[in-house]
Amino acid sequence: MRSRSLGPFPKTRRWQEFVVAAGGSKSQADRLLGKLQRQYSRYCSDAMAYKAISFLVALPVATRTAHPVKALCDLFKIEAYGGSRDDLFAAINRFLPGIHPCKTALLRTVCAAASERSDDLSLFESDPWRIWREYDGSPFCDLARAFYTELNYICFAAVLRRSNLKVSGSDLRLFAEEMSLITRAFSARWFNACARYQIPDPGSISWYLGHCMGKLDLELSRELSTWIEPEGNPWRRRKATPLRTASLPL
């Protein structure tokens, strides 16, 4: 799952600071990081996590077609009746029934993106799908990073809350956002290679999810009190290999 990448990325505050300032210890901070790493590892093969990221990918892919509702259904088995925020919320609840951190992260991401982009639309704009069409290509990295920021925040807050450790919500959100930066460049590369001019198959989407979780796992490791950053980055010297989609049927 884990993959070396660029980094370390700068953090305004570190995990150890949050836990110690809330009355915990460095050893407790490390134990909580271990719990988060195990949770993220499970997401690599979690059906709800896969569906959440599939829905996110489906939005720009389906909206490049003339009939997005039909494309969502035919290509991704997503039942949607329109492109408004309420329509998409209903579609998410049908596609991902129940409660799950990845579902919550998806709902928050869709809500924020719809609200942000809708402000830029013309007063007479009648195509709600345009918002998602604009993420078709490299801009997908911003949509994906928003999702992983929300997932980080949800998971970080939950593990701290279960340990009765109170951390400022604004501080934790900034930390979650900074932790998600590692997924941004890779999301653009993956989308352009595997989804920009084709329909990504389930194997490709699953691989993308696992790779991003591996990058987040690496960032969590960098927060451990025992972590020592390797000198240099030998992975930079490796010859790049093209990304390939798996050959699983839709």
Residue, then its C-alpha position, 0 to 999 in steps of 0.5 A: m500500500r505505502s509508496r515513497s513520495l515527495g516530502p516531507f511536507p511542512k506542517t504548521r503544527r505536528w501531531q505530537e503537539f496536538v496530543v501533548a497540548a491536550g494532556g496526552s503523551k508522545s507514546q499515546a500520540d504514536r499509538l493513535l497514529g498506529k490506529l489511524q494507519r490501520q484504519y487507512s489500510r482497511y480502506c484500501s479494500d473497503a467497499m464503501a471507500y471504493k464507492a466513495i472515490s468512484f462517485l468522485v471520479a464519476l462526476p467529471v467523467a460522466t459530465r463530459t458526455a451529453h447525458p450525464v445521468k445516463a452515463l452515471c448509471d451505465l458506466f458507474k451504476i450510480e442512480a441520479y435524477g439531476g445535477s443539483r446538490d440535493d440530487l447528488f446528495a440523494a444519489i450518494n445516499r442510494f449508492l452508499p447506504g448507511i454511515h461511513p467516514c468516506k461517505t461523510a467525506l464525499l458528502r462534504t466534498v460535493c457540498a463544498a465544491a457545488s457551493e464554491r463553483s455555483d458562485d461563479l456560474s452565470l445568473f442564467e446558467s442552466d447546466p448544473w453539470r458544468i461545475w463537475r465538468e470543470y474538474d475533468g483533467s488536472p483540476f481533478c487533483d483539487l477535488a480529490r485533495a478536498f475529499y482526502t482533507e475531509l477524510n483526514y479531518i473526520c478520522f483524526a477528530a474521531v480518534l482524538r475524541r475517543s481518547n478524550l483529547k480536545v483539539s481546536g477544530s480550526d487547528l485540526r482542519l489545517f493539519a488535515e489539509e496539510m496532510s492531504l497535500i501528498t495526494r494532490a500531484f498524484s491525483a492529477r497524474w492518475f486522472n490524466a493517465c487513466a481517466r481523462y480520455q477513457i473510462p477508468d475501470p474498477g481495478s484502476i480506481s481501486w489501485y488509485l484509492g490504495h495508492c493515495m491511502g499509502k501516501l497518507d500512511l507515509e505522512l502518518s509515519r512521518e508524524l511518529s516520534t521515532w520517524i527519521e526522514p531518509e537522506g535524499n530520495p532514491w525514488r527520484r532516480r528510478k525510471a518512471t513507468p507509465l500508469r496502466t488501467a486494470s482490465l476488469p469489466l465495468 
